Amino acid sequence: MRRPLAGKTIIVTRSQNQARPFAAELSKSGARVILAPTIRIAPPSSYNKLDAALRDLKSYDCVMFTSQNAVDHFFKRWRRLRRPQKPPKLFAVGPQTAESLRRHGWRAARFPEVYRGEALAKAVGDVRGRRILLPRAKKGREILPRLLRNAGAKVAVVEAYRNLPDARGARRVRLLSRSRKIDAVTFTSPSTVEQFAAQIGRTACRRIFRKAMAASIGPVTSKALRSYGIKPIIQAEEATIKSLLKALARALGK
């Protein structure tokens, strides 16, 4: 079996609950994987807005999901409220989010070829006068709701979950950066970048990335890296874990 990442040390900054499948695939490729989550996924600060949207779900023309976490937390509450109804259309930002919908028994009407909010806004088509529900993290990119509203849609953005700091990952990375070589640090969202930089500090960041490669899942995450002075050396062609794995194998593979 070909193991292109044999002997490489790769840090995964993804939240603990999502990191294990990614880590398992890296391990299959021979990498020594260090789980160092910089964020943790938590319930919303209040369920009031999400519950109100769920109780009125049929009044929306469609629901848009921009992450797997949004899907999972939406359905956790949906089942708790025992709401069997669903809107006429569902949209997902990419194949992984669409797969999360399928696991819950719903199917996305469409997802864009480029897995970004901007492309999702275009993929939906004419939204004038449409009511759109967007369940997402408390802090999220504003470009998708802005584009939809500019196109004439009535958009309800509701908090379905929160990305909170997880200091365990930062402590682990600091120790590793002093004691061993790190070949790559992977980032799968702007929030992982933000918390990594905030918790590690700029001086430690510069030291780590003098030798280690920053690996990004896509252009939005790469933009976040550059905003902190970190140059993304590796970027996935598609914003998926599978594509990020391929990019790592190409860049670091033997």
C-alpha positions as CSV (number, residue, x, y, z in Angstrom):
1,M,0.0,0.0,0.0
2,R,1.3,3.4,-1.0
3,R,1.9,5.7,2.0
4,P,2.8,9.1,0.6
5,L,2.9,10.9,4.0
6,A,5.1,8.3,5.8
7,G,7.3,10.0,8.4
8,K,5.5,13.3,8.2
9,T,4.0,15.0,11.2
10,I,0.7,16.8,10.5
11,I,-1.3,18.8,13.0
12,V,-5.1,18.9,12.6
13,T,-6.7,22.0,14.1
14,R,-10.3,20.9,13.4
15,S,-12.7,20.5,16.3
16,Q,-12.4,17.2,18.2
17,N,-15.7,15.8,17.0
18,Q,-14.9,16.3,13.3
19,A,-11.2,15.7,13.4
20,R,-11.1,11.9,13.8
21,P,-12.2,10.8,10.3
22,F,-9.7,13.3,8.8
23,A,-7.0,12.0,11.1
24,A,-7.8,8.4,10.2
25,E,-7.3,9.1,6.5
26,L,-4.0,10.9,7.2
27,S,-2.8,8.0,9.3
28,K,-3.7,5.6,6.4
29,S,-1.3,7.6,4.2
30,G,1.5,7.1,6.8
31,A,1.4,10.5,8.6
32,R,2.0,10.9,12.3
33,V,-1.2,12.9,13.2
34,I,-1.5,15.3,16.1
35,L,-5.0,16.3,17.1
36,A,-4.8,19.9,18.3
37,P,-8.3,21.4,18.1
38,T,-8.4,25.2,18.4
39,I,-12.2,25.3,18.3
40,R,-15.0,23.4,19.8
41,I,-18.6,23.3,18.6
42,A,-21.2,24.3,21.1
43,P,-25.0,24.8,21.1
44,P,-26.3,28.3,20.3
45,S,-26.4,30.9,23.1
46,S,-30.2,30.8,22.8
47,Y,-32.6,28.4,20.9
48,N,-35.3,31.0,20.6
49,K,-34.8,32.2,17.0
50,L,-34.0,28.7,15.7
51,D,-37.0,27.2,17.4
52,A,-39.2,29.9,16.0
53,A,-37.9,29.2,12.5
54,L,-38.4,25.5,12.9
55,R,-42.0,25.9,14.0
56,D,-42.6,28.1,10.9
57,L,-40.5,26.1,8.5
58,K,-43.2,25.7,5.8
59,S,-43.3,29.5,5.4
60,Y,-39.8,29.5,3.9
61,D,-39.2,28.8,0.3
62,C,-35.9,27.2,1.0
63,V,-33.2,26.5,3.6
64,M,-29.5,27.0,2.8
65,F,-26.8,25.1,4.7
66,T,-23.2,26.3,4.5
67,S,-21.6,23.6,6.8
68,Q,-22.0,20.1,8.2
69,N,-22.3,21.6,11.7
70,A,-25.2,23.7,10.6
71,V,-27.0,20.6,9.3
72,D,-26.3,18.5,12.4
73,H,-27.4,21.2,14.9
74,F,-30.4,22.1,12.8
75,F,-31.6,18.5,12.9
76,K,-30.8,18.0,16.5
77,R,-33.3,20.7,17.4
78,W,-35.7,19.8,14.6
79,R,-36.1,16.3,16.1
80,R,-36.4,17.6,19.6
81,L,-39.3,19.8,18.5
82,R,-40.8,16.9,16.5
83,R,-41.3,18.9,13.4
84,P,-41.9,16.6,10.4
85,Q,-42.5,19.4,7.9
86,K,-39.8,20.6,5.5
87,P,-39.5,23.5,3.1
88,P,-39.9,23.0,-0.7
89,K,-36.2,23.3,-1.4
90,L,-32.9,22.7,0.3
91,F,-29.5,24.0,-0.8
92,A,-26.0,22.9,0.4
93,V,-22.7,24.7,-0.1
94,G,-20.9,21.5,-1.3
95,P,-20.9,17.7,-1.4
96,Q,-20.0,17.1,2.2
97,T,-22.8,19.3,3.5
98,A,-25.2,17.7,1.0
99,E,-24.1,14.2,2.3
100,S,-24.8,15.4,5.8
101,L,-28.4,16.3,4.7
102,R,-28.8,12.8,3.1
103,R,-27.7,11.1,6.4
104,H,-30.7,12.9,8.0
105,G,-33.0,11.8,5.2
106,W,-33.2,15.1,3.3
107,R,-31.7,15.8,-0.1
108,A,-30.2,19.0,-1.4
109,A,-31.8,20.5,-4.5
110,R,-28.4,21.8,-5.7
111,F,-24.9,22.7,-4.6
112,P,-22.5,24.9,-6.6
113,E,-19.4,23.7,-8.5
114,V,-17.3,26.0,-6.4
115,Y,-18.0,25.3,-2.7
116,R,-18.3,28.9,-1.4
117,G,-21.2,31.1,-0.3
118,E,-20.8,33.4,-3.3
119,A,-21.3,30.5,-5.7
120,L,-24.2,29.2,-3.7
121,A,-26.0,32.5,-4.0
122,K,-25.6,32.3,-7.8
123,A,-26.7,28.6,-7.9
124,V,-30.1,29.3,-6.3
125,G,-31.2,31.5,-9.3
126,D,-34.0,34.1,-9.0
127,V,-34.7,34.8,-5.3
128,R,-36.8,37.9,-5.6
129,G,-39.5,37.9,-2.9
130,R,-38.4,34.5,-1.6
131,R,-38.1,33.7,2.1
132,I,-34.8,32.0,2.8
133,L,-33.7,30.4,6.1
134,L,-29.9,30.3,6.8
135,P,-29.0,28.4,9.9
136,R,-25.4,28.8,10.7
137,A,-22.7,29.6,13.3
138,K,-23.2,32.6,15.5
139,K,-20.3,34.3,13.8
140,G,-20.2,33.7,10.0
141,R,-19.4,35.3,6.7
142,E,-21.9,38.0,5.8
143,I,-21.4,37.7,2.0
144,L,-24.1,35.1,1.3
145,P,-27.0,36.8,3.2
146,R,-25.9,40.1,1.7
147,L,-25.9,38.8,-1.9
148,L,-29.2,37.2,-1.4
149,R,-30.8,40.3,0.1
150,N,-29.3,42.4,-2.7
151,A,-31.0,40.0,-5.2
152,G,-34.4,40.6,-3.5
153,A,-34.6,37.7,-1.0
154,K,-35.9,38.0,2.5
155,V,-33.2,36.2,4.5
156,A,-33.5,35.0,8.1
157,V,-30.1,34.2,9.6
158,V,-30.5,32.1,12.7
159,E,-27.8,30.9,15.1
160,A,-27.7,27.1,15.1
161,Y,-24.3,26.6,16.9
162,R,-21.2,28.4,18.1
163,N,-17.5,28.0,17.4
164,L,-15.7,28.5,20.7
165,P,-12.0,28.5,21.6
166,D,-10.4,25.2,22.6
167,A,-7.2,26.0,24.3
168,R,-6.0,22.3,24.4
169,G,-4.8,22.5,20.8
170,A,-2.8,25.6,21.3
171,R,-0.9,24.1,24.3
172,R,-0.2,21.0,22.3
173,V,1.1,22.9,19.3
174,R,3.4,25.1,21.4
175,L,5.0,22.1,23.0
176,L,5.4,20.3,19.7
177,S,6.9,23.3,18.0
178,R,9.7,23.3,20.6
179,S,10.4,19.6,20.7
180,R,10.0,18.2,17.1
181,K,9.6,19.0,13.5
182,I,6.1,19.8,12.3
183,D,5.7,19.3,8.5
184,A,2.2,20.8,8.1
185,V,-0.6,22.4,10.0
186,T,-4.1,21.9,8.5
187,F,-6.9,24.5,8.6
188,T,-10.4,23.7,7.5
189,S,-12.2,27.0,8.2
190,P,-11.5,30.6,9.0
191,S,-12.5,30.0,12.6
192,T,-9.7,27.4,13.0
193,V,-7.3,30.0,11.7
194,E,-8.6,32.8,13.9
195,Q,-8.3,30.7,17.1
196,F,-5.0,29.2,16.2
197,A,-3.4,32.7,15.6
198,A,-5.1,34.1,18.7
199,Q,-4.1,31.3,21.0
200,I,-0.6,30.6,19.7
201,G,0.4,34.3,19.3
202,R,2.2,35.9,16.3
203,T,5.7,35.2,17.5
204,A,5.0,31.4,17.9
205,C,3.2,31.5,14.5
206,R,6.2,32.9,12.7
207,R,8.4,30.3,14.4
208,I,6.2,27.4,13.4
209,F,5.7,28.4,9.8
210,R,9.3,29.1,9.1
211,K,9.5,25.3,8.7
212,A,6.0,23.9,8.7
213,M,3.6,24.3,5.8
214,A,0.2,25.8,6.3
215,A,-2.4,23.6,4.5
216,S,-5.8,25.2,3.7
217,I,-9.1,23.6,2.6
218,G,-9.9,26.4,0.2
219,P,-9.7,30.1,-0.8
220,V,-11.8,31.5,2.1
221,T,-9.6,29.8,4.7
222,S,-6.4,30.8,2.7
223,K,-7.6,34.4,2.9
224,A,-7.9,34.1,6.6
225,L,-4.4,32.7,6.9
226,R,-2.9,35.5,4.9
227,S,-4.7,38.1,7.1
228,Y,-2.6,36.8,10.0
229,G,0.6,36.9,7.9
230,I,0.6,33.1,7.3
231,K,1.2,32.0,3.7
232,P,-0.9,29.0,2.8
233,I,1.6,26.7,0.9
234,I,-0.9,24.0,0.3
235,Q,-4.5,24.6,-0.8
236,A,-7.1,22.0,-1.7
237,E,-8.4,22.3,-5.3
238,E,-11.9,21.7,-3.9
239,A,-13.1,22.7,-0.5
240,T,-13.4,19.1,0.8
241,I,-11.3,16.9,3.2
242,K,-10.7,14.5,0.3
243,S,-9.2,17.2,-1.8
244,L,-7.1,18.5,1.1
245,L,-5.7,15.0,1.6
246,K,-4.7,14.8,-2.0
247,A,-3.0,18.3,-1.8
248,L,-1.1,17.2,1.2
249,A,0.1,14.0,-0.5
250,R,1.2,16.0,-3.6
251,A,3.1,18.6,-1.5
252,L,4.7,16.3,1.1
253,G,4.6,12.9,-0.6
254,K,7.6,10.7,-1.3
